[in-house]
Amino acid sequence: MLSDYVPILVLLGLATAFVVASLVMASLVGPKNPTARKSAPYECGIEVERLPVGDRFPVRWYVTAMLFIVFDIETIFFYPWAVVFRRLGAFALAEMGLFVVTLFVAYVYVLRRGGLDWD
């Protein structure tokens, strides 16, 4: 019974070794002379210190990225459904149809609200 967990423990050990090795290599090989310019915050092509006090930070890129992630993760649900589709029957087909309609409604809502406009 314990032998069933050996592959998981080996994978956990390899992942831990990779993380430790990456951190050690980054500290050994990485730059050692930080300057004020290198340490300054930089987001999406905008130097944050130079924004006027009243300006808001533009979040258009983050909203687009979050929308991509949401729709991408929802698409991932299609794969396990497709694998066992024949065993699930008509009920699963109806449920997936409801899921696709909900996904389409969300897409139309985002499109009408201007979530995908780049201007």
LOVODREN-142703 format. One record per atom (N, C-alpha, C, O, CB): x, y, z; residue number from 0. Coordinates in steps of 0.001 Angstrom, whole numbers. Glycine has a CB too. Example, Ala and Ser with C-alpha at 12.3 -4.5 7.8 and 13.67 -1.06 7.14 Angstrom:
<recs>
[rec [13190 -5690 7800] 0];
[rec [12300 -4500 7800] 0];
[rec [13200 -3300 7800] 0];
[rec [14236 -3319 8465] 0];
[rec [11308 -4473 9046] 0];
[rec [12850 -2250 7080] 1];
[rec [13670 -1060 7140] 1];
[rec [12900 30 7870] 1];
[rec [13409 1138 8039] 1];
[rec [14084 -598 5725] 1];
</recs>
This chain:
<recs>
[rec [814 -1184 0] 0];
[rec [0 0 0] 0];
[rec [870 1266 0] 0];
[rec [532 2248 -660] 0];
[rec [-933 -12 1201] 0];
[rec [1970 1244 725] 1];
[rec [2871 2383 750] 1];
[rec [3573 2547 -595] 1];
[rec [3973 3655 -952] 1];
[rec [3898 2225 1872] 1];
[rec [3724 1474 -1329] 2];
[rec [4389 1553 -2628] 2];
[rec [3565 2347 -3649] 2];
[rec [4111 2809 -4651] 2];
[rec [4658 150 -3161] 2];
[rec [2263 2512 -3409] 3];
[rec [1433 3319 -4304] 3];
[rec [1807 4796 -4239] 3];
[rec [1583 5539 -5195] 3];
[rec [-41 3143 -3958] 3];
[rec [2377 5220 -3113] 4];
[rec [2714 6627 -2928] 4];
[rec [4148 6973 -3341] 4];
[rec [4531 8142 -3305] 4];
[rec [2505 7005 -1492] 4];
[rec [4930 5992 -3724] 5];
[rec [6324 6232 -4096] 5];
[rec [6438 7189 -5289] 5];
[rec [7253 8110 -5230] 5];
[rec [7014 4906 -4423] 5];
[rec [5667 7020 -6365] 6];
[rec [5788 7980 -7470] 6];
[rec [5446 9418 -7049] 6];
[rec [6076 10368 -7515] 6];
[rec [4881 7556 -8618] 6];
[rec [4472 9572 -6189] 7];
[rec [4101 10905 -5716] 7];
[rec [5227 11496 -4884] 7];
[rec [5551 12675 -5026] 7];
[rec [2799 10852 -4894] 7];
[rec [5823 10689 -4020] 8];
[rec [6929 11184 -3199] 8];
[rec [8152 11515 -4047] 8];
[rec [8855 12488 -3774] 8];
[rec [7299 10153 -2133] 8];
[rec [8407 10714 -5069] 9];
[rec [9533 11002 -5968] 9];
[rec [9289 12314 -6705] 9];
[rec [10196 13139 -6822] 9];
[rec [9740 9845 -6982] 9];
[rec [8062 12511 -7205] 10];
[rec [7737 13759 -7893] 10];
[rec [7836 14953 -6944] 10];
[rec [8325 16012 -7338] 10];
[rec [6330 13681 -8498] 10];
[rec [7386 14799 -5724] 11];
[rec [7499 15871 -4726] 11];
[rec [8963 16186 -4437] 11];
[rec [9334 17352 -4310] 11];
[rec [6775 15478 -3422] 11];
[rec [9790 15154 -4332] 12];
[rec [11216 15363 -4106] 12];
[rec [11891 16059 -5269] 12];
[rec [12714 16953 -5069] 12];
[rec [11894 14048 -3844] 12];
[rec [11545 15652 -6501] 13];
[rec [12105 16300 -7684] 13];
[rec [11664 17765 -7787] 13];
[rec [12465 18629 -8143] 13];
[rec [11691 15538 -8944] 13];
[rec [10407 18041 -7482] 14];
[rec [9926 19421 -7528] 14];
[rec [10627 20280 -6477] 14];
[rec [10995 21422 -6751] 14];
[rec [8406 19464 -7319] 14];
[rec [10807 19739 -5294] 15];
[rec [11504 20471 -4236] 15];
[rec [12957 20716 -4621] 15];
[rec [13475 21814 -4415] 15];
[rec [11430 19702 -2908] 15];
[rec [13619 19708 -5175] 16];
[rec [15001 19868 -5609] 16];
[rec [15112 20916 -6715] 16];
[rec [16065 21695 -6733] 16];
[rec [15564 18530 -6091] 16];
[rec [14151 20943 -7631] 17];
[rec [14167 21936 -8695] 17];
[rec [14002 23351 -8135] 17];
[rec [14687 24274 -8575] 17];
[rec [13064 21637 -9712] 17];
[rec [13107 23525 -7177] 18];
[rec [12897 24848 -6582] 18];
[rec [14152 25305 -5854] 18];
[rec [14586 26445 -6019] 18];
[rec [11697 24830 -5614] 18];
[rec [14733 24432 -5058] 19];
[rec [15942 24790 -4308] 19];
[rec [17086 25099 -5272] 19];
[rec [17801 26084 -5090] 19];
[rec [16347 23647 -3340] 19];
[rec [17259 24266 -6290] 20];
[rec [18335 24505 -7256] 20];
[rec [18123 25818 -8013] 20];
[rec [19089 26533 -8280] 20];
[rec [18427 23337 -8248] 20];
[rec [16880 26144 -8360] 21];
[rec [16595 27404 -9047] 21];
[rec [16918 28603 -8162] 21];
[rec [17493 29584 -8633] 21];
[rec [15128 27453 -9480] 21];
[rec [16557 28533 -6902] 22];
[rec [16847 29642 -5993] 22];
[rec [18342 29807 -5767] 22];
[rec [18844 30930 -5726] 22];
[rec [16144 29428 -4662] 22];
[rec [19052 28698 -5621] 23];
[rec [20506 28772 -5420] 23];
[rec [21180 29323 -6666] 23];
[rec [22051 30186 -6561] 23];
[rec [21086 27381 -5069] 23];
[rec [20793 28839 -7849] 24];
[rec [21404 29327 -9082] 24];
[rec [21088 30809 -9316] 24];
[rec [21943 31550 -9800] 24];
[rec [20924 28493 -10273] 24];
[rec [19887 31240 -8981] 25];
[rec [19531 32645 -9161] 25];
[rec [20369 33535 -8249] 25];
[rec [20772 34629 -8645] 25];
[rec [18035 32860 -8886] 25];
[rec [20628 33074 -7044] 26];
[rec [21445 33889 -6140] 26];
[rec [22919 33873 -6537] 26];
[rec [23628 34849 -6292] 26];
[rec [21293 33394 -4704] 26];
[rec [23388 32798 -7139] 27];
[rec [24786 32726 -7560] 27];
[rec [25040 33466 -8869] 27];
[rec [26049 34157 -9003] 27];
[rec [25207 31281 -7705] 27];
[rec [24142 33329 -9824] 28];
[rec [24359 33857 -11156] 28];
[rec [23753 35249 -11335] 28];
[rec [24198 36007 -12197] 28];
[rec [23785 32910 -12178] 28];
[rec [22758 35591 -10544] 29];
[rec [22031 36849 -10706] 29];
[rec [22888 38075 -10449] 29];
[rec [23973 37976 -9877] 29];
[rec [20852 36873 -9789] 29];
[rec [22389 39246 -10880] 30];
[rec [23145 40488 -10689] 30];
[rec [23256 40852 -9210] 30];
[rec [22344 40607 -8420] 30];
[rec [22484 41636 -11460] 30];
[rec [24383 41434 -8865] 31];
[rec [24650 41753 -7464] 31];
[rec [24675 43256 -7204] 31];
[rec [24906 43669 -6067] 31];
[rec [25967 41142 -7038] 31];
[rec [24444 44090 -8223] 32];
[rec [24550 45531 -8041] 32];
[rec [23226 46229 -8344] 32];
[rec [23084 46834 -9406] 32];
[rec [25655 46094 -8928] 32];
[rec [22252 46157 -7430] 33];
[rec [20984 46831 -7680] 33];
[rec [21149 48349 -7613] 33];
[rec [21839 48875 -6740] 33];
[rec [19927 46368 -6672] 33];
[rec [20516 49027 -8531] 34];
[rec [20532 50491 -8536] 34];
[rec [19098 50977 -8301] 34];
[rec [18151 50191 -8311] 34];
[rec [21114 51058 -9892] 34];
[rec [18965 52277 -8091] 35];
[rec [17631 52834 -7863] 35];
[rec [16747 52646 -9096] 35];
[rec [15550 52386 -8969] 35];
[rec [17728 54329 -7501] 35];
[rec [17323 52775 -10267] 36];
[rec [16548 52614 -11501] 36];
[rec [16097 51168 -11686] 36];
[rec [14976 50919 -12130] 36];
[rec [17374 53064 -12712] 36];
[rec [16968 50212 -11347] 37];
[rec [16591 48806 -11479] 37];
[rec [15556 48396 -10437] 37];
[rec [14758 47491 -10685] 37];
[rec [17821 47920 -11360] 37];
[rec [15557 49039 -9291] 38];
[rec [14628 48698 -8219] 38];
[rec [13298 49436 -8330] 38];
[rec [12384 49169 -7550] 38];
[rec [15260 48996 -6886] 38];
[rec [13173 50353 -9275] 39];
[rec [11945 51123 -9427] 39];
[rec [10825 50240 -9952] 39];
[rec [11067 49375 -10794] 39];
[rec [12166 52315 -10364] 39];
[rec [9600 50441 -9470] 40];
[rec [8472 49650 -9974] 40];
[rec [8172 50001 -11425] 40];
[rec [8241 51168 -11813] 40];
[rec [7222 49876 -9107] 40];
[rec [7846 49015 -12209] 41];
[rec [7580 49187 -13635] 41];
[rec [6415 48276 -13990] 41];
[rec [6516 47061 -13823] 41];
[rec [8851 48863 -14511] 41];
[rec [5316 48832 -14475] 42];
[rec [4141 48039 -14800] 42];
[rec [3632 48387 -16188] 42];
[rec [3278 49540 -16435] 42];
[rec [3043 48253 -13762] 42];
[rec [3586 47457 -17070] 43];
[rec [2970 47595 -18380] 43];
[rec [3464 48812 -19153] 43];
[rec [2663 49486 -19801] 43];
[rec [1487 47670 -18230] 43];
[rec [4734 49105 -19105] 44];
[rec [5280 50205 -19865] 44];
[rec [5143 51556 -19207] 44];
[rec [5442 52578 -19824] 44];
[rec [4643 50248 -21170] 44];
[rec [4695 51580 -17958] 45];
[rec [4499 52847 -17267] 45];
[rec [5373 52861 -16023] 45];
[rec [5318 51939 -15209] 45];
[rec [3002 53066 -16900] 45];
[rec [6165 53890 -15879] 46];
[rec [6950 54036 -14662] 46];
[rec [6033 54638 -13605] 46];
[rec [5546 55759 -13756] 46];
[rec [8230 54928 -14895] 46];
[rec [5803 53884 -12537] 47];
[rec [4790 54240 -11559] 47];
[rec [5114 55548 -10858] 47];
[rec [4191 56298 -10542] 47];
[rec [4639 53137 -10544] 47];
[rec [6384 55861 -10598] 48];
[rec [6733 57101 -9907] 48];
[rec [6368 58329 -10708] 48];
[rec [6107 59387 -10134] 48];
[rec [8203 57125 -9594] 48];
[rec [6345 58211 -12023] 49];
[rec [6129 59377 -12876] 49];
[rec [4657 59665 -13136] 49];
[rec [4340 60635 -13826] 49];
[rec [6837 59185 -14184] 49];
[rec [3752 58856 -12607] 50];
[rec [2336 59132 -12783] 50];
[rec [1945 60341 -11948] 50];
[rec [2378 60456 -10801] 50];
[rec [1484 57905 -12399] 50];
[rec [1135 61247 -12494] 51];
[rec [643 62344 -11668] 51];
[rec [-182 61813 -10508] 51];
[rec [-729 60712 -10578] 51];
[rec [-189 63319 -12507] 51];
[rec [-270 62590 -9449] 52];
[rec [-911 62119 -8225] 52];
[rec [-2366 61760 -8443] 52];
[rec [-2847 60786 -7866] 52];
[rec [-805 63165 -7146] 52];
[rec [-3086 62525 -9267] 53];
[rec [-4510 62270 -9474] 53];
[rec [-4807 61158 -10450] 53];
[rec [-5941 60682 -10500] 53];
[rec [-5169 63500 -9943] 53];
[rec [-3829 60725 -11231] 54];
[rec [-4074 59681 -12235] 54];
[rec [-4293 58331 -11574] 54];
[rec [-3704 58005 -10544] 54];
[rec [-2903 59595 -13223] 54];
[rec [-5159 57570 -12205] 55];
[rec [-5351 56199 -11753] 55];
[rec [-4438 55298 -12573] 55];
[rec [-4121 55589 -13726] 55];
[rec [-6845 55759 -11883] 55];
[rec [-4035 54227 -11971] 56];
[rec [-3188 53269 -12675] 56];
[rec [-4053 52495 -13665] 56];
[rec [-5088 51965 -13260] 56];
[rec [-2476 52300 -11674] 56];
[rec [-3679 52402 -14954] 57];
[rec [-4522 51705 -15931] 57];
[rec [-4525 50194 -15682] 57];
[rec [-3476 49567 -15541] 57];
[rec [-4038 52002 -17363] 57];
[rec [-5713 49641 -15634] 58];
[rec [-5838 48220 -15340] 58];
[rec [-6361 47429 -16530] 58];
[rec [-6741 46267 -16384] 58];
[rec [-6746 48017 -14155] 58];
[rec [-6385 48047 -17704] 59];
[rec [-6935 47381 -18892] 59];
[rec [-6229 46056 -19196] 59];
[rec [-6880 45075 -19557] 59];
[rec [-6829 48306 -20101] 59];
[rec [-4912 46027 -19052] 60];
[rec [-4155 44802 -19346] 60];
[rec [-4510 43698 -18352] 60];
[rec [-4616 42530 -18729] 60];
[rec [-2633 45081 -19309] 60];
[rec [-4692 44062 -17100] 61];
[rec [-5014 43064 -16089] 61];
[rec [-6417 42502 -16286] 61];
[rec [-6644 41309 -16088] 61];
[rec [-4885 43664 -14696] 61];
[rec [-7355 43357 -16676] 62];
[rec [-8717 42887 -16928] 62];
[rec [-8726 41917 -18102] 62];
[rec [-9379 40875 -18042] 62];
[rec [-9666 44075 -17204] 62];
[rec [-8010 42250 -19162] 63];
[rec [-7935 41363 -20321] 63];
[rec [-7294 40028 -19948] 63];
[rec [-7748 38971 -20385] 63];
[rec [-7145 42030 -21454] 63];
[rec [-6240 40083 -19142] 64];
[rec [-5587 38841 -18714] 64];
[rec [-6517 37996 -17854] 64];
[rec [-6555 36774 -17999] 64];
[rec [-4303 39151 -17940] 64];
[rec [-7259 38629 -16970] 65];
[rec [-8190 37878 -16122] 65];
[rec [-9315 37261 -16950] 65];
[rec [-9735 36135 -16684] 65];
[rec [-8779 38790 -15035] 65];
[rec [-9805 37993 -17952] 66];
[rec [-10830 37434 -18827] 66];
[rec [-10294 36228 -19588] 66];
[rec [-10986 35220 -19732] 66];
[rec [-11336 38496 -19808] 66];
[rec [-9066 36332 -20071] 67];
[rec [-8465 35195 -20761] 67];
[rec [-8375 33986 -19830] 67];
[rec [-8702 32867 -20225] 67];
[rec [-7068 35566 -21293] 67];
[rec [-7935 34214 -18609] 68];
[rec [-7794 33106 -17665] 68];
[rec [-9144 32478 -17356] 68];
[rec [-9262 31254 -17311] 68];
[rec [-7129 33583 -16373] 68];
[rec [-10163 33303 -17142] 69];
[rec [-11493 32765 -16824] 69];
[rec [-12015 31916 -17976] 69];
[rec [-12466 30792 -17760] 69];
[rec [-12485 33909 -16516] 69];
[rec [-11957 32445 -19206] 70];
[rec [-12476 31671 -20334] 70];
[rec [-11599 30465 -20643] 70];
[rec [-12103 29444 -21110] 70];
[rec [-12591 32554 -21567] 70];
[rec [-10312 30562 -20395] 71];
[rec [-9411 29438 -20619] 71];
[rec [-9695 28315 -19630] 71];
[rec [-9737 27145 -20011] 71];
[rec [-7950 29890 -20504] 71];
[rec [-9888 28662 -18379] 72];
[rec [-10176 27634 -17362] 72];
[rec [-11525 26993 -17621] 72];
[rec [-11685 25787 -17428] 72];
[rec [-10146 28240 -15944] 72];
[rec [-12498 27781 -18057] 73];
[rec [-13790 27187 -18380] 73];
[rec [-13677 26223 -19544] 73];
[rec [-14380 25213 -19581] 73];
[rec [-14807 28269 -18698] 73];
[rec [-12801 26520 -20498] 74];
[rec [-12609 25628 -21639] 74];
[rec [-11982 24307 -21206] 74];
[rec [-12225 23271 -21824] 74];
[rec [-11735 26301 -22699] 74];
[rec [-11190 24340 -20161] 75];
[rec [-10547 23117 -19678] 75];
[rec [-11577 22078 -19234] 75];
[rec [-11301 20879 -19269] 75];
[rec [-9600 23440 -18519] 75];
[rec [-12756 22528 -18820] 76];
[rec [-13799 21591 -18396] 76];
[rec [-14319 20738 -19549] 76];
[rec [-14960 19713 -19315] 76];
[rec [-14950 22350 -17766] 76];
[rec [-14058 21138 -20772] 77];
[rec [-14500 20339 -21911] 77];
[rec [-13719 19036 -22051] 77];
[rec [-14277 18043 -22518] 77];
[rec [-14374 21145 -23182] 77];
[rec [-12467 19009 -21669] 78];
[rec [-11635 17827 -21879] 78];
[rec [-12099 16603 -21091] 78];
[rec [-12286 15550 -21700] 78];
[rec [-10220 18142 -21511] 78];
[rec [-12297 16678 -19767] 79];
[rec [-12771 15475 -19076] 79];
[rec [-14165 15060 -19534] 79];
[rec [-14488 13872 -19563] 79];
[rec [-12775 15703 -17574] 79];
[rec [-14979 16033 -19887] 80];
[rec [-16316 15708 -20381] 80];
[rec [-16224 14941 -21695] 80];
[rec [-16969 13983 -21901] 80];
[rec [-17152 16988 -20567] 80];
[rec [-15324 15347 -22584] 81];
[rec [-15181 14684 -23879] 81];
[rec [-14649 13266 -23722] 81];
[rec [-14983 12380 -24509] 81];
[rec [-14255 15489 -24787] 81];
[rec [-13821 13055 -22702] 82];
[rec [-13243 11719 -22507] 82];
[rec [-14312 10702 -22107] 82];
[rec [-14281 9559 -22562] 82];
[rec [-12140 11766 -21437] 82];
[rec [-15241 11104 -21274] 83];
[rec [-16251 10168 -20770] 83];
[rec [-17637 10455 -21351] 83];
[rec [-18645 10061 -20764] 83];
[rec [-16309 10231 -19245] 83];
[rec [-17697 11127 -22482] 84];
[rec [-18976 11541 -23058] 84];
[rec [-19904 10365 -23324] 84];
[rec [-21088 10440 -22992] 84];
[rec [-18741 12297 -24343] 84];
[rec [-19407 9289 -23907] 85];
[rec [-20265 8152 -24270] 85];
[rec [-20875 7474 -23057] 85];
[rec [-21984 6946 -23137] 85];
[rec [-19476 7138 -25067] 85];
[rec [-20173 7480 -21939] 86];
[rec [-20700 6850 -20729] 86];
[rec [-21708 7740 -20002] 86];
[rec [-22520 7235 -19226] 86];
[rec [-19561 6499 -19790] 86];
[rec [-21673 9029 -20232] 87];
[rec [-22522 9939 -19480] 87];
[rec [-23942 10041 -20025] 87];
[rec [-24889 10189 -19253] 87];
[rec [-21903 11292 -19459] 87];
[rec [-24097 9967 -21310] 88];
[rec [-25429 9951 -21895] 88];
[rec [-26000 11334 -22178] 88];
[rec [-25282 12333 -22219] 88];
[rec [-26352 9220 -20996] 88];
[rec [-27323 11357 -22371] 89];
[rec [-28019 12565 -22796] 89];
[rec [-28037 13635 -21693] 89];
[rec [-28005 14829 -21988] 89];
[rec [-29447 12221 -23213] 89];
[rec [-28086 13213 -20447] 90];
[rec [-28112 14193 -19358] 90];
[rec [-26846 15042 -19360] 90];
[rec [-26907 16258 -19180] 90];
[rec [-28272 13487 -18001] 90];
[rec [-25711 14406 -19562] 91];
[rec [-24447 15148 -19595] 91];
[rec [-24394 16065 -20813] 91];
[rec [-23819 17152 -20743] 91];
[rec [-23248 14176 -19607] 91];
[rec [-24985 15640 -21927] 92];
[rec [-25027 16492 -23107] 92];
[rec [-25855 17751 -22831] 92];
[rec [-25479 18851 -23237] 92];
[rec [-25606 15720 -24307] 92];
[rec [-26980 17579 -22141] 93];
[rec [-27816 18724 -21787] 93];
[rec [-27088 19641 -20810] 93];
[rec [-27164 20863 -20940] 93];
[rec [-29146 18253 -21182] 93];
[rec [-26391 19073 -19844] 94];
[rec [-25642 19884 -18888] 94];
[rec [-24517 20659 -19569] 94];
[rec [-24279 21822 -19242] 94];
[rec [-25072 19003 -17784] 94];
[rec [-23826 20024 -20510] 95];
[rec [-22767 20724 -21214] 95];
[rec [-23353 21799 -22127] 95];
[rec [-22741 22852 -22308] 95];
[rec [-21918 19736 -22023] 95];
[rec [-24512 21551 -22694] 96];
[rec [-25182 22584 -23475] 96];
[rec [-25523 23790 -22619] 96];
[rec [-25364 24929 -23058] 96];
[rec [-26442 22029 -24117] 96];
[rec [-25989 23553 -21406] 97];
[rec [-26267 24643 -20466] 97];
[rec [-24985 25388 -20106] 97];
[rec [-24986 26614 -19992] 97];
[rec [-26938 24100 -19192] 97];
[rec [-23911 24658 -19932] 98];
[rec [-22609 25271 -19632] 98];
[rec [-22144 26148 -20789] 98];
[rec [-21648 27253 -20567] 98];
[rec [-21553 24186 -19334] 98];
[rec [-22298 25668 -22022] 99];
[rec [-21874 26433 -23202] 99];
[rec [-22742 27682 -23346] 99];
[rec [-22229 28745 -23694] 99];
[rec [-21958 25560 -24490] 99];
[rec [-24030 27575 -23089] 100];
[rec [-24907 28747 -23164] 100];
[rec [-24494 29772 -22111] 100];
[rec [-24439 30967 -22402] 100];
[rec [-26392 28339 -22972] 100];
[rec [-24205 29319 -20896] 101];
[rec [-23755 30229 -19839] 101];
[rec [-22441 30891 -20233] 101];
[rec [-22267 32091 -20024] 101];
[rec [-23594 29475 -18504] 101];
[rec [-21529 30132 -20792] 102];
[rec [-20257 30681 -21255] 102];
[rec [-20473 31717 -22359] 102];
[rec [-19814 32756 -22367] 102];
[rec [-19344 29557 -21759] 102];
[rec [-21384 31442 -23283] 103];
[rec [-21670 32375 -24367] 103];
[rec [-22318 33654 -23843] 103];
[rec [-21998 34744 -24317] 103];
[rec [-22576 31716 -25404] 103];
[rec [-23215 33537 -22880] 104];
[rec [-23841 34717 -22284] 104];
[rec [-22786 35578 -21597] 104];
[rec [-22812 36803 -21718] 104];
[rec [-24941 34305 -21278] 104];
[rec [-21864 34951 -20880] 105];
[rec [-20785 35701 -20225] 105];
[rec [-19915 36393 -21266] 105];
[rec [-19494 37531 -21060] 105];
[rec [-19923 34767 -19345] 105];
[rec [-19645 35732 -22360] 106];
[rec [-18832 36324 -23432] 106];
[rec [-19531 37535 -24040] 106];
[rec [-18899 38570 -24254] 106];
[rec [-18541 35280 -24528] 106];
[rec [-20824 37418 -24318] 107];
[rec [-21580 38536 -24880] 107];
[rec [-21621 39691 -23883] 107];
[rec [-21498 40849 -24281] 107];
[rec [-23014 38094 -25257] 107];
[rec [-21790 39399 -22610] 108];
[rec [-21796 40443 -21580] 108];
[rec [-20469 41206 -21567] 108];
[rec [-20460 42436 -21542] 108];
[rec [-22067 39826 -20190] 108];
[rec [-19357 40483 -21586] 109];
[rec [-18038 41121 -21595] 109];
[rec [-17852 41924 -22874] 109];
[rec [-17296 43022 -22837] 109];
[rec [-16917 40068 -21457] 109];
[rec [-18303 41399 -23992] 110];
[rec [-18173 42093 -25273] 110];
[rec [-18968 43393 -25270] 110];
[rec [-18471 44416 -25741] 110];
[rec [-18640 41192 -26422] 110];
[rec [-20178 43373 -24758] 111];
[rec [-21013 44584 -24729] 111];
[rec [-20512 45608 -23729] 111];
[rec [-20697 46807 -23940] 111];
[rec [-22446 44224 -24402] 111];
[rec [-19885 45172 -22649] 112];
[rec [-19353 46105 -21656] 112];
[rec [-18029 46716 -22098] 112];
[rec [-17505 47610 -21434] 112];
[rec [-19173 45401 -20323] 112];
[rec [-17487 46241 -23211] 113];
[rec [-16237 46804 -23732] 113];
[rec [-14999 46174 -23106] 113];
[rec [-13920 46766 -23144] 113];
[rec [-16211 48298 -23502] 113];
[rec [-15134 45011 -22544] 114];
[rec [-14001 44362 -21907] 114];
[rec [-12931 43903 -22866] 114];
[rec [-11798 43647 -22456] 114];
[rec [-14470 43211 -21130] 114];
[rec [-13274 43793 -24151] 115];
[rec [-12294 43332 -25135] 115];
[rec [-11858 44444 -26088] 115];
[rec [-11153 44182 -27062] 115];
[rec [-12866 42176 -25931] 115];
[rec [-12274 45688 -25811] 116];
[rec [-11839 46830 -26620] 116];
[rec [-10442 47248 -26217] 116];
[rec [-10130 47312 -25028] 116];
[rec [-12813 48013 -26473] 116];
[rec [-9597 47533 -27192] 117];
[rec [-8211 47914 -26911] 117];
[rec [-8001 49423 -26957] 117];
[rec [-6916 49898 -26623] 117];
[rec [-7279 47243 -27899] 117];
[rec [-9010 50183 -27362] 118];
[rec [-8835 51634 -27464] 118];
[rec [-9117 52326 -26156] 118];
[rec [-9016 53550 -26071] 118];
[rec [-9730 52201 -28538] 118];
</recs>
